[in-house]
Amino acid sequence: MAGSEQMKNILISQMRKHLAPYKKVLEIGVATGGFAVPLSKRVKKVYACDFSKALLEKGKQGVLEKNLVHIDFQVQDPYNLLYENEEFDVVIISNCLYRVKEPEQLLREARRVLKNEGVLIAPGYVLASSKLEQTIWKLYHNTLEDRCYHVWSGLTYRGLFESCQFQIIQSGLINAPLKMQYLVAKKIL
C-alpha cells in the first residue's frame, strides 16, 4: 500500500504546520492512531478518541511498544464528547465523516471543544459529482463493512463545514489513488 503510506506522509506534513509543543490536540475517529502517534511527538498532548474499543486497543498497544507518553486513547461517542468547551487548540477529524450518519452533529461537537483561536483539520475523501461514481463508492464500502453514509465532491465537502459555522482557511486536493480534500478551518465567532 505504497500509495496510502505516501498519502499519510503528505497529510502528516500538512498537519505539522499547525502544531506546536504547547498545543493540546484532539483527534476524533482516530482508529489505531495512524496520525495521532506521529503527531504526539510535536505537541503537549494528543487525546485520541474513537467509538471502537477494539481499534483503540490496537493503537494503545503500539503506543506502549514505542513508549510514548503524550497520547491518551479514549472510547468516546463522537456526537457527545466528554470534554470541556473550548478545550483544544487543534481538532483533527481525518477521513471518517463519510462513516457517520450525522456529520453535522459531529462537527458541532468538534466546534464546541475547539478553542476560538484553534484550527480544525479535516482531510476527507471526495469524488466527482457523478451519481454513478458516488453509488459505486457507497456499494464498495458497504460490502467491506466500512459503512459509507455520505459521498461528497470537493465543493460539497467544503459546504458541509461552512454550514456548521466554520471558515475554510486552507483547502486543497491531494491526488492519489483516491482523491482527498485537505481542509483546515476556524470557527466563525
SVG drawing of the C-alpha trace seen along z (x, -y; Angstrom):
<svg xmlns="http://www.w3.org/2000/svg" viewBox="-27 -36 36 43">
<polyline fill="none" stroke="black" stroke-width="0.4" points="0.0,0.0 2.7,-2.5 0.0,-5.0 -1.7,-5.1 1.6,-5.4 2.6,-8.3 -0.8,-9.9 -0.4,-9.5 3.1,-11.2 1.7,-14.1 -1.1,-14.6 1.2,-14.5 3.5,-17.0 0.5,-19.4 -0.9,-18.8 2.5,-19.6 2.3,-23.2 -0.5,-23.8 1.2,-22.1 3.5,-23.4 4.9,-22.0 2.3,-23.8 -0.8,-22.7 -3.4,-20.3 -4.8,-18.2 -8.0,-16.1 -8.3,-13.5 -11.8,-12.2 -12.1,-8.9 -8.5,-8.0 -8.9,-4.2 -5.4,-2.8 -3.6,-6.1 -2.1,-6.5 -1.9,-10.3 -2.1,-10.7 1.0,-8.7 3.5,-10.6 1.9,-13.9 2.1,-13.3 5.8,-13.9 5.2,-17.6 2.6,-18.7 1.8,-18.9 -0.7,-16.0 -3.0,-14.2 -6.3,-12.9 -7.2,-10.2 -10.9,-9.1 -12.9,-6.6 -16.1,-4.7 -14.4,-1.4 -12.7,0.1 -11.1,2.8 -9.3,0.3 -8.2,-1.8 -6.7,1.2 -4.5,1.8 -3.5,-1.8 -2.7,-1.6 -0.5,1.4 1.5,-0.5 1.9,-3.4 3.1,-1.1 5.6,0.5 7.0,-2.9 6.9,-4.2 5.0,-7.4 3.6,-9.4 1.9,-12.3 -1.1,-10.4 -4.2,-9.3 -6.6,-6.8 -10.3,-7.1 -13.5,-5.4 -15.9,-8.3 -19.2,-9.0 -18.3,-11.5 -21.7,-13.1 -21.4,-13.8 -17.7,-14.3 -16.8,-14.3 -14.5,-17.3 -15.0,-20.9 -16.0,-23.7 -13.0,-25.3 -10.5,-22.8 -8.4,-22.0 -6.0,-24.1 -6.4,-21.7 -9.1,-19.2 -8.4,-16.6 -11.2,-14.6 -9.4,-12.6 -11.3,-10.7 -14.2,-9.5 -17.0,-11.9 -18.4,-9.7 -18.7,-6.9 -21.1,-8.6 -24.8,-9.1 -24.8,-12.7 -21.6,-14.5 -23.1,-17.9 -23.6,-16.8 -20.0,-15.5 -18.8,-18.9 -20.9,-20.8 -19.2,-18.8 -15.8,-19.5 -16.7,-23.2 -17.7,-23.1 -14.5,-21.7 -12.2,-23.8 -10.8,-27.0 -11.9,-30.2 -8.4,-30.7 -7.9,-27.0 -8.0,-25.1 -9.9,-22.1 -8.0,-19.9 -10.3,-17.5 -8.9,-15.6 -11.5,-13.5 -12.2,-11.5 -14.0,-13.4 -15.3,-12.2 -16.5,-13.8 -20.2,-14.8 -21.2,-11.9 -24.1,-10.0 -22.7,-6.7 -19.3,-7.2 -21.0,-8.0 -23.2,-4.9 -20.2,-2.7 -18.2,-4.2 -21.1,-3.5 -21.6,0.0 -17.9,0.8 -17.5,-0.4 -20.7,1.1 -19.6,4.6 -16.4,4.1 -18.3,3.5 -16.7,0.0 -20.1,-1.8 -20.4,-4.7 -23.3,-7.1 -22.0,-10.1 -20.2,-10.9 -19.0,-14.5 -17.4,-16.4 -14.7,-18.9 -17.4,-21.7 -20.0,-19.8 -17.4,-18.8 -16.4,-22.4 -20.1,-23.3 -20.6,-20.8 -18.1,-22.8 -19.4,-26.2 -22.9,-25.1 -21.6,-24.2 -20.1,-27.7 -16.5,-27.0 -14.5,-29.4 -12.2,-27.5 -8.7,-28.9 -6.9,-26.2 -8.2,-23.7 -6.6,-21.7 -7.0,-18.5 -4.5,-15.7 -4.4,-13.4 -3.6,-9.8 -5.3,-6.6 -8.3,-8.2 -8.8,-12.0 -8.7,-13.6 -9.7,-17.1 -7.3,-18.6 -9.2,-21.2 -8.3,-23.5 -10.9,-25.7 -11.5,-28.1 -14.7,-28.7 -16.8,-31.6 -17.4,-33.6"/>
</svg>
